[in-house]
Amino acid sequence: MRPSGSAGGRCRAVSRVLSILFFQGVYTVLSLEIKADAHVRGYIGESIKLKCTFRSSSPVSDKLTIDWTYRPPTSSRTETIFHYQSFQYPTTAGTFRDRISWVGDVYRGDASISISNPTMRDNGTFSCTVKNPPDVHHNIPMTELIVTERGFAIQLSSAALLSILVFIPSAVVVILLLVRMGRKSAGLKKKSKPGYKKSSIEVSDDTDQGEDEDCMRRLCTRCAECLDSDVEEAY
């Protein structure tokens, strides 16, 4: 009975050692961590940075390599557009010729590149691959690039839209009133002359002026009520 128990103990010890070695091996293989932006938006003619960072458990050496590849949105074909190993090797052919620049720093874990003079033809998927032997990795981060024209999009909130709709008509009314007041001032100077007598048309104009001023007061009161109600709804 004792030999049997001793054999069982040795089996468990061997199994434990194998488990430790296995997990250590897995940790060594997967110890290189790479991160990249999943989506990047750029604009025609403006340089675009494709960011890629890595973290390795091994010191950076001359064996470290970085590769950037590109795949068009309507194709499964990939092409290498940048390679790094102690020196920078941007592509010398294809649509990215003379437009790829190295903006990274391997000693800081930065493997980023930059694209100059981008166009909509550059849209697609970019992949960043880093190897730092003995560290290796299996997950390759991908970045989807979308290049568009820069536009001037103006988004108006409901409060801003209400303010525009209220104040523009008010400004028009104020301008009209100022014009009428200028004319009235000129008429008063004329009336101040000796022997001047009002005509029936001028009497009618005076009545209209009073009605306009009353209308302006009501409009201003209404504008204030609208703005107060909008502020209360926002809160």
C-alpha positions in Angstrom: 0.0 0.0 0.0 2.8 2.4 0.8 4.5 2.0 -2.6 1.2 2.8 -4.3 0.8 5.9 -2.3 4.3 7.0 -3.0 3.8 6.5 -6.8 0.6 8.6 -6.6 2.5 11.4 -4.8 5.2 11.4 -7.5 2.6 11.6 -10.3 1.0 14.6 -8.7 4.3 16.3 -8.2 5.3 15.8 -11.8 1.8 17.0 -13.0 2.3 20.1 -10.9 5.7 20.8 -12.4 4.4 20.3 -15.9 1.5 22.7 -15.3 3.9 25.4 -14.0 6.2 25.0 -17.0 3.2 25.1 -19.4 1.8 28.3 -17.9 5.2 29.9 -17.9 5.6 28.9 -21.5 2.3 30.4 -22.4 3.1 33.6 -20.6 6.5 33.8 -22.4 4.8 33.4 -25.8 2.0 35.9 -25.1 4.1 38.5 -23.2 4.1 41.0 -26.1 1.1 43.3 -26.0 0.2 45.5 -29.0 -2.4 48.2 -29.2 -3.7 50.3 -32.1 -6.7 52.6 -32.7 -9.6 50.6 -34.2 -10.9 53.6 -36.2 -9.1 56.7 -37.5 -10.7 59.6 -39.4 -8.6 61.8 -41.6 -9.1 64.6 -44.1 -7.8 65.1 -47.6 -4.5 66.8 -47.8 -3.9 66.7 -44.0 -1.3 64.3 -42.5 -2.7 61.3 -40.6 -1.1 59.5 -37.8 -1.7 55.8 -37.4 -0.9 55.1 -33.8 0.5 51.7 -32.6 2.1 51.0 -29.2 3.6 47.8 -27.8 4.9 46.5 -24.5 7.4 43.6 -24.3 8.9 41.7 -21.4 12.2 41.5 -23.3 14.6 44.4 -23.8 14.4 46.0 -27.3 17.2 44.6 -29.5 18.3 44.7 -33.1 16.1 41.8 -33.7 12.9 43.8 -33.1 10.9 44.2 -36.3 7.8 46.3 -37.1 5.6 45.8 -40.2 2.6 47.9 -41.4 0.4 46.4 -44.0 -2.6 47.8 -46.0 -5.7 46.1 -47.3 -8.2 48.0 -49.6 -11.8 47.9 -48.6 -12.9 46.0 -51.7 -10.0 43.4 -51.8 -8.5 40.7 -49.6 -5.0 41.5 -51.0 -2.6 43.1 -48.5 0.6 45.0 -49.2 3.5 45.9 -46.9 3.8 49.7 -46.7 6.4 50.0 -44.0 9.2 47.9 -42.4 11.4 48.6 -39.5 14.5 46.8 -38.2 17.1 49.2 -36.7 16.4 51.4 -39.7 13.2 52.7 -41.4 12.1 51.1 -44.7 9.0 52.9 -46.1 7.6 51.4 -49.3 9.1 52.6 -52.5 6.2 51.4 -54.7 2.4 51.6 -55.0 0.1 54.4 -53.9 1.9 55.0 -50.6 5.2 55.7 -52.3 7.1 58.6 -50.6 4.1 59.3 -48.3 4.9 57.1 -45.3 6.9 58.6 -42.4 8.2 57.0 -39.2 7.0 58.9 -36.1 7.5 56.2 -33.5 10.2 55.4 -30.9 10.9 51.7 -30.3 12.6 52.4 -26.9 9.3 54.0 -25.8 7.2 51.2 -27.2 5.9 53.4 -30.0 5.5 51.9 -33.5 3.4 54.7 -35.1 3.6 56.0 -38.7 2.3 59.0 -40.6 0.6 59.3 -44.0 1.1 62.6 -45.9 -1.3 64.0 -48.5 -4.0 61.4 -47.9 -6.8 60.9 -50.4 -10.0 58.8 -50.4 -8.1 56.1 -52.2 -6.2 55.5 -48.9 -9.4 54.2 -47.2 -9.0 50.7 -45.9 -7.6 48.5 -43.1 -4.1 48.9 -41.7 -2.4 46.3 -39.6 0.5 46.8 -37.1 2.8 43.8 -36.4 5.6 43.9 -33.9 8.1 41.1 -33.0 10.7 41.3 -30.3 12.3 37.8 -30.0 11.8 35.8 -27.9 8.5 37.7 -27.5 5.9 36.9 -30.1 2.2 37.7 -30.5 -0.8 36.2 -32.2 -3.3 39.0 -32.1 -2.7 41.6 -34.8 -4.5 44.9 -34.1 -6.2 46.5 -37.1 -7.0 50.1 -37.8 -9.8 51.2 -40.2 -9.0 54.5 -41.9 -11.7 56.7 -43.4 -10.5 59.8 -45.3 -13.1 62.5 -46.2 -13.3 66.1 -47.2 -13.3 68.5 -44.3 -16.7 70.3 -44.1 -18.1 73.0 -42.0 -21.0 71.2 -40.3 -23.0 73.4 -38.0 -25.2 71.7 -35.5 -27.8 73.8 -33.8 -29.4 72.9 -30.6 -33.1 73.6 -30.1 -32.3 76.6 -27.8 -30.0 78.1 -30.5 -32.5 77.5 -33.2 -35.3 79.1 -31.1 -33.1 82.1 -30.4 -32.4 82.6 -34.1 -36.1 82.3 -35.0 -37.0 84.8 -32.3 -34.2 87.4 -32.6 -34.0 87.7 -36.4 -37.7 88.9 -36.7 -37.1 91.1 -33.7 -34.1 92.7 -35.3 -36.0 93.3 -38.5 -38.8 95.1 -36.6 -36.2 97.2 -34.7 -34.6 98.3 -37.9 -37.9 99.2 -39.4 -38.8 101.2 -36.3 -35.5 103.0 -36.4 -36.1 104.0 -40.0 -39.6 105.3 -39.1 -38.2 107.1 -36.1 -35.6 108.8 -38.3 -38.3 109.9 -40.6 -40.3 111.1 -37.7 -37.4 113.1 -36.4 -37.0 114.8 -39.8 -40.7 115.5 -39.8 -40.5 117.1 -36.3 -37.9 119.5 -37.5 -40.1 120.4 -40.4 -43.1 120.8 -38.1 -41.1 123.1 -35.8 -41.0 125.7 -38.5 -43.4 128.7 -38.0 -46.8 128.4 -39.7 -46.7 124.6 -40.2 -49.9 122.7 -40.2 -50.4 118.9 -40.0 -52.0 117.1 -42.9 -54.5 114.2 -42.6 -51.8 111.8 -43.8 -49.3 112.9 -41.0 -52.1 112.4 -38.4 -52.5 108.9 -39.7 -48.8 108.2 -39.6 -48.7 109.3 -36.0 -51.4 106.8 -35.2 -49.5 104.0 -37.0 -46.4 104.9 -35.1 -48.1 104.4 -31.8 -49.5 101.1 -33.0 -46.0 99.9 -34.1 -44.5 100.8 -30.8 -47.2 98.9 -29.0 -46.6 95.9 -31.3 -42.9 96.0 -30.6 -43.6 95.9 -26.8 -45.8 92.9 -27.2 -43.2 91.1 -29.4 -40.4 91.8 -26.9 -42.6 90.4 -24.1 -43.3 87.3 -26.1 -39.6 86.8 -26.9 -38.8 87.0 -23.2 -41.5 84.5 -22.3 -40.2 82.0 -25.0 -36.6 82.2 -23.8 -37.6 81.8 -20.2 -39.7 78.7 -21.0 -36.8 77.2 -23.1 -34.4 77.7 -20.2 -36.7 76.0 -17.8 -37.2 73.0 -20.1 -33.4 72.7 -20.5 -33.0 72.5 -16.7 
